[in-house]
Amino acid sequence: MLVCGTHRGLYRLDGPNDDPTRTAACGRVYEVARSGDARLAATAEGLFRSPDGEDWRRLDGPDDPVSVLAGPETVLLGTRGAGVLRARSAADGWRFDPVGDLDAHPHGDRWRDRAPGGAPSVRTLAVHPDDGVLAGLEPGGVYAFDGDFWRRYGEGVHDDVHDLRVLDGGSVVAATGNGLYRTDDGDRWFRLDTDFRDFWANYFREVVVHDGRLYAGANRWGPEAPGGVTLSAAADDPAFDAAADPVPAADPAFAISWAVVDGALVGGTMRVDADGFVPEASAPLIRREGDAWTRGAELPAGVTSLAT
């Protein structure tokens, strides 16, 4: 089963080529994640939970979740307003406890000054084996929680952080609104997408590691017609000597979400045109078959997040 978060709610598919079934009308889905046998979804209408990926109910929690990270022992939420919460199930309902006070960081005034509406968001969360909880802000960069305080995690990453991925060995990759970045020490970030052939493909939303390769979908701007490109390289290659593949969509689109389904890599896409993103237009799933990409089921809107 594949759970798809979209700009028009949550959908369920038995396989990436099957017809989607709408399971929750909850507006834009920011992120959906598996938590044991259950699924959690951060949406425009709050935090939703499903025991089976089909029947969803809204939890009495934060009104503005924008990211969710679910592991076997912990659930973390990122919210608008630069908040990070730890969620846990209790006898009388769910509890949401703050993880430090990120919003009170001395850099907060700069984030709020640059954020639309003055409210920066914790767009992505990750857990590092040595550096603890990592939070990617939009805008704001990357910060790490040491158990007492939040600190800036490295210099040089673009402010508009969409996704963080911790690699084997402890390196971290950040997908941003202008570039793909990597840090090997949490001190200095360096940019990966520096190949001039793909210079205009610089807007990234999410990355994934599959079969030892790092995959990232990017939207292409500039003088060429808009459209997506999928970049991939060996995950342990700091030079990111990437291969570039077009997205097999009937209309221009690029991959903004990823999941591994039955051993195959599946991407969720969003449509684009000459004026920019078209998030509420129908968009397909794509699937990696051997050395080629194929087109899968069509979703009624941009596919923001995928979970098995």
LOSE-657128 format. One record per residue: x, y, z of N, C-alpha, C in turn; residue in one letter. Coordinates in steps of 0.02 Angstrom, whole numbers, padded with zeros to 5 digits, always signed. Each point is the difference from the previous one (the first is absolute). Example, Ala and Ser with C-alpha at 12.3 -4.5 7.8 and 13.67 -1.06 7.14 Angstrom:
residues 2
+00660-00284+00390-00045+00059+00000+00045+00060+00000A -00018+00053-00036+00042+00059+00003-00039+00055+00037S 
***
This chain:
residues 308
+00042-00060+00000-00042+00060+00000+00044+00062+00000M -00022+00051-00037+00035+00063-00004-00047+00056+00021L +00020+00039+00050-00039+00058+00022+00031+00062-00033V -00042+00039-00033+00022+00060-00036-00030+00062+00031C +00043+00044+00023-00022+00066+00021+00004+00047-00060G -00053+00039-00011-00002+00044-00058-00023+00070+00021T -00004+00044-00049-00026+00067+00013-00076-00001+00008H -00031-00058-00009-00072-00006+00008-00019-00058+00046R +00039-00012+00051-00016-00051+00048+00040-00064-00007G -00024-00053+00034+00036-00063+00004-00033-00052-00044L +00042-00042-00032-00023-00052-00045+00036-00065+00016Y -00032-00055-00018+00027-00067+00010+00002-00037-00066R +00056-00035-00012+00006-00043-00058+00026-00068+00023L -00024-00053-00031+00027-00066+00015+00067-00010-00033D +00013+00035-00055+00064-00002-00035+00008+00064-00040G +00061+00016-00020+00013+00065-00033-00034+00008-00068P -00026-00055-00027-00035+00005-00064-00076-00006+00007N -00025-00007+00062-00071-00009+00011-00036+00067+00007D -00066-00002-00007-00039+00061+00007+00000+00023+00073D +00008+00065+00011+00001+00026+00069-00071+00007+00028P -00005-00010+00066-00063+00010+00036+00011+00053+00053T -00042+00051-00001+00007+00054+00050-00023-00025+00068R +00042+00011+00051-00015-00024+00067-00011+00056+00050T +00022+00061-00015-00011+00056+00046+00003+00066-00039A -00052+00041+00010-00001+00067-00029+00026+00048+00053A +00065+00012-00001+00032+00039+00053+00043+00057-00028C -00015+00021-00062+00040+00053-00031+00070-00024-00017G +00046+00046-00002+00068-00018-00018+00031-00044+00053R +00032-00054-00022+00038-00043+00045+00073+00020-00006V +00031+00017+00056+00070+00019-00001+00046-00061+00004Y -00018-00047+00044+00042-00060+00006-00041-00056+00031E +00010-00060-00024-00031-00060+00029+00055-00050+00015V -00005-00033+00057+00053-00045+00022-00030-00061+00034A +00034-00055-00005-00022-00061+00033+00027-00001+00071R -00043-00020+00048+00018-00006+00070-00023-00068+00024S +00045-00049-00001-00021-00069+00014-00047-00023-00055G -00059-00024+00019-00050-00020-00049-00045+00058-00020D +00006+00056+00035-00043+00058-00013+00035+00050-00047A -00038+00050-00022+00028+00056-00039-00021+00065+00031R +00044+00049-00004-00013+00068+00024+00007+00048-00058L -00042+00051-00002+00003+00049-00055-00005+00071+00028A +00049+00041-00017-00002+00071+00016-00035+00035-00058A -00056+00033+00013-00041+00028-00053-00020+00072+00016T -00029+00033-00050-00024+00068+00010-00056+00004+00050A -00033-00056+00015-00055-00001+00048+00019-00034+00065E +00065-00008+00012+00023-00029+00063+00035-00067-00009G +00011-00034+00057+00034-00064+00000-00051-00056-00002L +00008-00046-00048-00045-00056-00009+00038-00065+00013F -00039-00051+00024+00029-00066+00012-00046-00053-00028R +00030-00052-00028-00038-00057-00026+00033-00064+00022S -00039-00049+00025+00029-00064+00019+00016-00044-00060P -00028+00017-00059+00007-00044-00057+00012+00036-00066D +00009+00066+00002+00011+00038-00061-00064+00014-00038G -00057-00016+00029-00064+00009-00035-00050+00041+00041E -00007-00016+00064-00046+00037+00043+00040+00049+00042D -00011+00065-00012+00039+00052+00033-00043+00039+00049W +00031+00021+00055-00034+00046+00046+00049+00053+00023R -00028+00059+00012+00043+00056+00021+00015-00006+00074R +00064+00008+00018+00020-00001+00070-00007+00069+00031L -00012+00001+00064-00005+00063+00037+00071+00023+00015D +00032+00030-00051+00069+00020+00006+00012+00068-00031G +00060+00014-00023+00015+00066-00029-00042+00012-00063P -00020+00063-00010-00040+00018-00057+00041+00008-00064D +00065+00009+00008+00041+00019-00058+00062-00044-00009D -00009-00066-00001+00059-00043-00012+00020+00003-00074P +00065+00000-00013+00024+00001-00069+00050-00055-00014V +00020-00038+00052+00045-00057-00011-00012-00051+00055S +00013-00063-00016-00007-00053+00050+00055-00051-00013V +00032-00022+00054+00052-00051-00003-00019-00054+00050L -00014-00059-00024-00024-00054+00043+00049-00057+00001A +00021-00020+00059+00044-00057+00008-00032-00051+00046G +00034-00055+00014-00029-00052+00042-00013+00023+00071P +00037+00050+00024-00007+00020+00070-00018+00073+00009E -00003+00038-00054-00013+00071+00008-00035+00028-00061T -00040+00052+00012-00032+00038-00054+00017+00073+00011V +00028+00032-00050+00017+00071+00003-00041+00038-00050L -00022+00060+00018-00038+00043-00044+00035+00067-00006L +00001+00027-00060+00022+00069-00011-00060+00042-00017G -00002+00061+00024-00059+00042-00009+00019+00068-00030T -00052+00033-00024+00009+00070-00019+00014+00040+00063R +00043+00051-00007+00020+00037+00059+00062-00029+00033G +00037-00043-00037+00064-00028+00022-00006-00038+00065A -00049-00045+00003-00007-00043+00058+00016-00073-00017G +00028-00035+00049+00012-00072-00005-00032-00033+00061V -00042-00051-00012-00036-00034+00053+00015-00074-00001L +00001-00030+00059+00004-00073+00006-00070-00026+00018R -00026-00044-00041-00068-00026+00011+00003-00069+00031A -00046-00013+00045-00004-00067+00030-00073-00015+00018R -00017-00062-00006-00067-00022+00016-00006-00013+00075S -00053+00026+00029-00013-00009+00071-00070-00029+00009A -00015-00021+00062-00065-00031+00013-00058+00046-00016A +00010+00065+00010-00055+00048-00010+00008+00039-00066D +00041-00027-00046+00009+00034-00064+00074+00012-00014G +00013+00040-00050+00068+00013-00020+00029+00061+00037W +00063-00005+00016+00037+00054+00033+00051+00028-00049R +00010+00066+00002+00047+00034-00044+00044+00046+00042F +00063-00021+00007+00047+00037+00043+00052+00035-00043D +00016+00063+00015+00049+00036-00040+00070-00030+00007P +00036-00001-00056+00070-00020-00001+00041+00064+00001V +00021+00021+00059+00034+00064+00007-00047+00057-00019G +00031+00057-00016-00039+00059-00020+00034+00031-00061D -00009-00032-00057+00033+00023-00061-00020+00071-00018L -00063+00017+00009-00025+00066-00019+00035+00056+00038D +00028-00016+00059+00034+00051+00040+00073+00008-00018A +00024-00036-00050+00070+00005-00020+00016+00072-00021H +00061+00024+00015+00018+00069-00019-00007+00015-00074P +00002-00051-00043-00009+00011-00071-00073+00008-00020H -00046-00009+00048-00072+00000-00015-00025+00063-00034G +00026+00058+00020-00023+00062-00031+00015+00001-00074D +00057-00027-00019+00018-00003-00071-00046-00047-00037R -00016-00058+00030-00046-00046-00033-00068+00033-00012W -00026+00031+00053-00067+00030-00005-00001+00058-00049R +00054+00037-00004+00003+00056-00046-00002-00024-00073D +00026-00060-00012+00005-00025-00069-00058-00047-00018R -00038-00023+00049-00053-00048-00013-00064+00034-00023A -00036-00028-00048-00065+00027-00019-00047-00001+00061P -00028+00058+00015-00044+00005+00058+00036+00000+00066G +00066+00000-00002+00039+00003+00062+00002-00066+00039G -00017-00056-00033-00003-00064+00036+00043-00052-00036A +00063-00008+00020+00041-00053-00030-00027-00068+00020P +00015-00051-00040-00025-00068+00013+00058-00049+00007S -00010-00050+00044+00045-00057+00003-00023-00048-00053V +00028+00006-00059-00025-00036-00058+00022-00074+00000R +00054-00016+00034+00026-00068-00001+00037-00015+00064T -00001-00064+00021+00033-00023+00061+00040-00062-00016L +00055-00009+00037+00040-00061-00006+00033-00012+00068A +00022-00061+00011+00037-00017+00061+00069-00025-00021V +00051+00034+00027+00069-00017-00016+00028-00043+00057H +00039-00052-00015+00025-00044+00053+00046+00035+00050P +00033+00053-00020+00045+00036+00045-00026+00068+00020D -00037+00033-00044-00018+00070+00011-00073+00010+00021D -00037-00053+00010-00068+00007+00026-00051+00020-00052G -00052+00035+00021-00054+00020-00044+00023+00058-00045V -00012-00007-00065+00016+00053-00047-00066+00029-00027L -00003+00065-00006-00059+00034-00026+00020+00044-00058A -00034-00008-00057+00010+00042-00058-00055+00052-00004G +00019+00063-00002-00049+00055+00002-00010+00030-00069L -00060+00025-00011-00017+00036-00060-00033+00067+00020E +00038+00055+00000+00072+00005-00011+00038-00005+00067P +00066-00011-00005+00039-00001+00061+00061-00044+00000G +00002-00052-00042+00058-00045+00000-00013-00061+00042G +00054-00029+00028-00004-00062+00038+00025+00011+00071V -00036-00029+00048+00017+00006+00071-00002-00068+00033Y +00041-00008+00052+00005-00064+00036-00014+00012+00074A -00033-00049+00031-00017+00004+00072+00046-00046+00039F +00036+00028+00048+00049-00039+00037-00027-00028+00066D -00065+00004+00010-00030-00022+00063-00019+00057+00045G +00031+00058-00010-00016+00060+00039-00016+00059-00045D +00040+00010-00053-00008+00059-00042+00005-00019-00074F -00029+00043-00041+00007-00006-00072+00059+00042-00023W +00040-00029-00045+00058+00036-00027-00002-00005-00076R +00029+00050-00032+00004-00002-00073+00044-00059-00022R -00025-00038-00048+00034-00060-00023+00035+00015-00066Y +00060+00026+00005+00041+00010-00058-00014+00066-00036G +00048+00022-00037-00004+00061-00040-00001-00018-00074E -00035+00042-00039+00003-00006-00072-00059-00031-00035G -00050-00024+00038-00059-00030-00032-00050+00056-00016V -00038-00009-00053-00051+00049-00018-00054+00003+00053H -00029+00060+00010-00049+00010+00054-00065-00039-00009D -00018-00015-00061-00065-00029-00016+00007-00077+00000D -00001-00031+00060+00013-00071+00006-00066-00039-00003V -00003-00049-00046-00060-00040-00010+00006-00071+00028H +00060-00029-00001+00007-00070+00020+00071-00013+00025D +00005-00041+00053+00065-00021+00026+00003-00076-00002L +00056-00028-00022+00009-00072-00004+00068-00018+00030R +00000-00041+00054+00062-00022+00032+00023-00063-00036V +00062+00001-00025+00028-00057-00037+00037-00047+00047L +00011-00061-00021+00044-00045+00037+00068+00034+00008D +00026-00002+00061+00063+00033+00013-00008+00068+00031G -00061+00028+00000-00013+00063+00035-00002+00063-00042G +00016-00005-00065-00007+00059-00042-00075+00017-00007S -00014+00063-00014-00069+00023-00006-00008+00037-00066V -00054-00015-00037-00016+00035-00062-00063+00042+00011V +00002+00061-00025-00057+00046+00005-00024+00018-00069A -00065-00010-00012-00032+00024-00061-00031+00068+00015A +00016+00050-00042-00022+00068+00014-00032+00032-00061T -00025+00059+00010-00030+00037-00055+00050+00027-00050G +00064-00005+00016+00052+00019-00047+00062-00042+00014N -00003-00063-00023+00059-00042+00005-00008-00061+00045G +00045-00047-00012+00006-00061+00039+00067+00004+00037L -00002-00010+00066+00059+00011+00042+00015-00062+00042Y +00064-00003+00021+00022-00056+00042+00049+00025+00052R -00004-00028+00060+00052+00012+00050+00023-00067+00027T +00065-00007+00009+00029-00061+00027+00018+00007+00074D -00002+00061+00026+00022+00012+00069-00047+00044+00040D -00055+00024-00030-00045+00045+00036+00028+00069+00011G +00055+00014-00034+00032+00065+00008-00004+00042-00063D +00012-00031-00057+00001+00036-00064-00040-00039-00052R -00047+00033-00033-00038-00030-00055+00034+00017-00066W -00003-00046-00048+00024+00014-00067-00055-00021-00049F -00001+00034-00057-00053-00011-00048+00017-00057-00048R -00051-00042-00013+00010-00059-00043-00018+00013-00073L -00051+00040-00012-00025+00009-00069+00039+00056-00035D +00061-00017-00019+00044+00050-00031+00017-00016-00072T -00030-00053-00027+00013-00018-00070-00035+00050-00045D +00037+00034-00042-00029+00053-00042-00055-00026-00046F +00003-00064-00019-00051-00028-00045-00069+00002+00032R -00002-00001+00066-00064+00002+00035-00006+00063+00043D +00032+00053-00023+00003+00062+00039-00069+00027+00017F -00047-00007-00046-00066+00030+00010-00046-00044+00043W +00019-00061+00013-00040-00045+00042+00024+00007+00072A -00027+00051+00034+00029+00016+00065-00051+00003+00057N -00064-00016-00014-00051+00002+00053-00015-00073+00020Y +00014-00017+00063-00007-00069+00025-00050-00002+00057F -00036-00056+00004-00048-00008+00055+00016-00059+00046R +00024-00055-00026+00012-00059+00042+00052-00045-00033E +00039-00034+00042+00050-00048-00025-00013-00068+00033V +00028-00052-00030-00008-00067+00027+00062-00040-00019V +00017-00049+00041+00054-00047-00015-00031-00068-00014V +00018-00029-00058-00027-00066-00019+00055-00038-00036H +00012-00061+00024+00051-00044-00030+00067+00036-00007D +00018+00037+00052+00065+00033+00001+00006+00063-00040G -00055+00024-00030+00001+00061-00039-00044+00053+00032R +00021+00062-00007-00038+00057+00024-00039+00029-00059L -00066+00005+00008-00044+00027-00053-00030+00066+00024Y -00005+00046-00047-00031+00065+00015-00035+00026-00062A -00061+00021+00008-00037+00031-00056+00008+00075+00003G +00009+00031-00058+00009+00073-00003-00043+00029-00055A -00023+00061+00012-00036+00037-00052+00050+00042-00040N -00009+00000-00065+00045+00036-00045-00029+00069-00016R +00039+00052+00013-00019+00068-00016+00040+00025-00060W +00004+00065-00007+00045+00029-00049-00027+00000-00071G +00044+00002-00050-00022+00009-00069-00035-00060-00030P +00010-00060+00029-00033-00059-00026-00072-00002+00024E -00041-00039-00034-00069-00010+00022+00000-00030+00069A -00048+00018+00043-00001-00029+00068-00012-00075-00003P +00026-00034+00049-00008-00072+00002+00047-00030+00050G -00012-00063+00017+00039-00031+00052+00059-00040-00026G +00049-00008+00044+00057-00043-00013+00013-00038+00064V +00017-00064-00006+00018-00040+00058+00075-00012-00001T +00034+00023+00053+00072-00008+00005+00015-00057+00048L +00049-00041-00016+00019-00055+00045+00075-00012-00005S +00028-00019+00058+00071-00016+00004+00011-00047+00058A +00058-00031+00003+00016-00043+00057-00004+00041+00064A -00034-00028+00050-00012+00037+00062+00065+00017+00037A +00052-00040-00011+00064+00013+00034+00047+00042-00042D -00026+00030-00054+00042+00041-00044-00009+00073+00018D +00046+00031+00037-00008+00070+00019+00002+00047-00059P +00027-00022-00057+00002+00043-00059-00067+00001-00037A -00044-00048+00016-00066-00004-00031+00005+00002-00076F +00036-00049-00027+00007-00007-00072-00065-00031-00026D -00049+00043-00013-00069-00023-00008-00019-00014-00072A -00043-00051-00008-00035-00011-00063-00066+00038+00003A -00021+00027-00057-00062+00039-00003-00049-00033-00048A -00061-00011+00025-00052-00032-00040-00062+00045-00002D -00032+00005-00058-00063+00038-00003-00056-00037+00035P -00051+00036+00020-00058-00030+00034-00049-00023-00054V -00021-00064+00002-00044-00027-00051-00073+00020+00011P -00015+00064-00007-00068+00025+00009-00025+00030-00065A -00064-00005-00011-00029+00029-00062+00006+00075+00000A -00005+00031+00058+00008+00073+00008+00059+00013+00047D +00031+00059-00005+00059+00013+00042-00015-00009+00075P +00045-00037+00034-00008-00014+00071+00069-00019+00028A +00007+00002+00066+00062-00023+00031-00017-00036+00065F +00045-00043+00022-00012-00042+00059+00011+00041+00063A -00051-00003+00045+00005+00037+00063-00006-00045+00061I -00011-00066-00010-00005-00047+00056+00023-00068-00023S +00020-00043+00048+00028-00065-00017-00022-00053+00049W -00003-00062-00023-00010-00059+00043+00027-00061-00037A +00016-00052+00038+00020-00063-00029-00057-00049+00010V -00027-00026-00055-00058-00044+00001+00020-00067-00031V -00003-00053+00040+00018-00067-00024+00069+00000-00034D +00046+00036+00030+00069+00001-00025+00013+00047-00057G -00052+00034-00024+00008+00047-00056-00009+00072+00025A +00036+00046-00031-00004+00070+00018-00059+00033-00036L -00042+00034+00039-00059+00035-00027+00004+00073+00020V -00013+00044-00049+00000+00072+00013-00069+00030-00011G -00018+00048+00042-00061+00039-00010+00019+00066-00032G -00038+00024-00049+00019+00059-00037-00049+00058+00011T +00021+00059-00024-00042+00059-00002+00009+00033-00068M -00055+00023-00028+00001+00032-00066+00030+00070+00004R +00032+00021-00055+00026+00068-00007-00017+00025-00069V -00001+00066-00007-00007+00031-00066+00043+00062-00002D -00008+00039-00052+00044+00058-00010-00008+00052+00055A -00056-00001+00036-00011+00048+00054+00020-00026+00068D +00020-00063+00005+00021-00027+00064-00034-00066+00016G -00010-00013+00064-00029-00063+00023-00076+00000-00013F -00026-00060-00012-00072-00010-00008-00020-00055+00049V -00002+00015+00065-00007-00053+00051-00066-00036+00000P -00053+00031-00024-00065-00033+00003-00020-00033-00067E +00047-00003-00047-00013-00037-00062+00019-00073+00011A -00032-00045-00038+00015-00071+00007+00073-00013-00018S +00029-00049+00035+00071-00015-00010+00011-00075+00010A +00047-00029-00036+00010-00073+00004+00052-00020+00052P -00004-00064+00018+00056-00033+00033+00049-00023-00053L +00064-00004+00018+00050-00029-00044+00034-00057+00036I +00026-00048-00038+00029-00060+00030+00065-00018-00037R +00049-00018+00039+00065-00021-00029-00003-00074-00016R +00004-00016-00064-00001-00070-00023+00066-00015-00033E +00044-00036+00035+00067-00013-00027+00038+00065-00007G +00019+00017-00061+00037+00062-00012-00045+00055-00029D -00065-00010+00001-00045+00048-00032-00056+00020+00048A -00029+00059-00014-00057+00024+00038-00064-00012-00040W -00052-00023+00034-00064-00010-00032-00053+00040+00038T -00055+00012-00034-00054+00039+00029-00051-00046+00034R -00024+00020+00059-00048-00040+00037-00068+00034+00003G -00035-00011+00055-00067+00027+00009+00000+00076+00000A -00057+00028-00020-00009+00073+00000-00038+00019+00063E +00026+00048+00038-00034+00027+00059-00033+00066-00020L -00053+00019+00036-00037+00061-00020+00034+00066+00017P +00057-00003+00035+00038+00061+00017+00072-00019+00014A +00043+00049+00008+00070-00012+00014+00009-00045+00061G +00046-00048-00006+00010-00052+00051+00056+00022+00047V -00020+00029+00056+00048+00032+00045+00039-00049+00044T -00029-00059+00013+00033-00047+00045-00026-00071-00012S +00045-00049+00009-00018-00071-00010+00022-00040+00061L -00042-00050+00017+00018-00046+00053-00029-00068-00016A +00038-00053+00012-00025-00068-00011-00043-00021+00058T 
***
